Amino acid sequence: MDQRLFFPATERNRGPIGDLLNQMLPASGAVLELASGSGEHAVFFQQRFPYLRWQASDPNPEHRSSINAWIQHQGLSHVMPAALYLDVQRRPWPLPQSMRTSLNAVVCINLLHISPAPCTEAVLEESALLLPSGAPLIIYGPFTRHGIHTSVSNAAFDRSLRDRNPQWGLRDVNTITSMAASTGFQLNDVVSMPANNLTLVLRRA
Ligand SMILES: C[S@@+](CC[C@H](N)C(=O)[O-])C[C@H]1O[C@@H](n2cnc3c(N)ncnc32)[C@H](O)[C@@H]1O
């Protein structure tokens, strides 16, 4: 049975996200992707950045099966490790030792708005413990700026998220900025992306 899942947004956003990652990612080492979902991003980025070792992860077993099915389908089993069980709130994160010693970036796409606020804190705190100085934590998704929605559609999306789960909802860029300072990151770039999303690039001090 084919266990691959298809998340339609990944086909639209993987190009623009990949172009930005191309400027921000290191030239070697491992990248940890949090909340990899279907795994479509993971295999696409592993193919685009063959000199990096892409470690996908997700706490959802169906998503991990999908990630592994995508890895196999794309013939990447010899370069990509299997999807890791990683819930950002269960700390310390269970990274294999080989990954700890080579980790040069953490990528987090579309997680912070669809998880409780402590997940945001966990992503920054735990990434700060794992990344070497100067290495990036790259976060993509919808955010508010100075407490204000950047579009009508983001405001509606935020309401629908909070209806589904009162702990979910768009985070504010300022929250990330102040959290960055207290966890040992600097927020270096805030890049506007298609469909009213942003990419935040934090670097470990
Ligand atoms: C909206 S999907 C995004 C998936 C993928 N990054 C993408 O953009 O298509 C959110 C993902 O976050 C994962 N997730 C939810 N809570 C999480 C947590 N506490 N730690 C890590 N991942 C989590 C879900 O299993 C799901 O795969």
PDBQT file of the ligand as one rigid body, heavy atoms in Angstrom, charges set to zero:
ROOT
HETATM    1  C1  LIG A 301       0.340  22.066   9.081  1.00  0.00    +0.000 C 
HETATM    2  S1  LIG A 301       1.321  20.618   9.186  1.00  0.00    +0.000 S 
HETATM    3  C2  LIG A 301       2.780  21.172   8.343  1.00  0.00    +0.000 C 
HETATM    4  C3  LIG A 301       3.504  20.047   7.704  1.00  0.00    +0.000 C 
HETATM    5  C4  LIG A 301       4.638  20.473   6.770  1.00  0.00    +0.000 C 
HETATM    6  N1  LIG A 301       5.693  21.163   7.477  1.00  0.00    +0.000 N 
HETATM    7  C5  LIG A 301       4.100  21.347   5.666  1.00  0.00    +0.000 C 
HETATM    8  O1  LIG A 301       4.317  22.553   5.655  1.00  0.00    +0.000 OA
HETATM    9  O2  LIG A 301       3.404  20.775   4.810  1.00  0.00    +0.000 OA
HETATM   10  C6  LIG A 301       1.803  20.642  10.889  1.00  0.00    +0.000 C 
HETATM   11  C7  LIG A 301       2.671  19.468  11.275  1.00  0.00    +0.000 C 
HETATM   12  O3  LIG A 301       3.109  19.687  12.607  1.00  0.00    +0.000 OA
HETATM   13  C8  LIG A 301       3.169  18.457  13.264  1.00  0.00    +0.000 C 
HETATM   14  N2  LIG A 301       3.133  18.735  14.708  1.00  0.00    +0.000 N 
HETATM   15  C9  LIG A 301       2.061  19.028  15.468  1.00  0.00    +0.000 A 
HETATM   16  N3  LIG A 301       2.414  19.181  16.750  1.00  0.00    +0.000 NA
HETATM   17  C10 LIG A 301       3.762  19.004  16.796  1.00  0.00    +0.000 A 
HETATM   18  C11 LIG A 301       4.728  19.038  17.833  1.00  0.00    +0.000 A 
HETATM   19  N4  LIG A 301       4.366  19.261  19.115  1.00  0.00    +0.000 N 
HETATM   20  N5  LIG A 301       6.016  18.809  17.540  1.00  0.00    +0.000 NA
HETATM   21  C12 LIG A 301       6.390  18.578  16.264  1.00  0.00    +0.000 A 
HETATM   22  N6  LIG A 301       5.525  18.532  15.227  1.00  0.00    +0.000 NA
HETATM   23  C13 LIG A 301       4.223  18.729  15.494  1.00  0.00    +0.000 A 
HETATM   24  C14 LIG A 301       1.954  17.704  12.732  1.00  0.00    +0.000 C 
HETATM   25  O4  LIG A 301       2.047  16.304  12.936  1.00  0.00    +0.000 OA
HETATM   26  C15 LIG A 301       1.981  18.113  11.259  1.00  0.00    +0.000 C 
HETATM   27  O5  LIG A 301       2.732  17.202  10.509  1.00  0.00    +0.000 OA
ENDROOT
TORSDOF 0
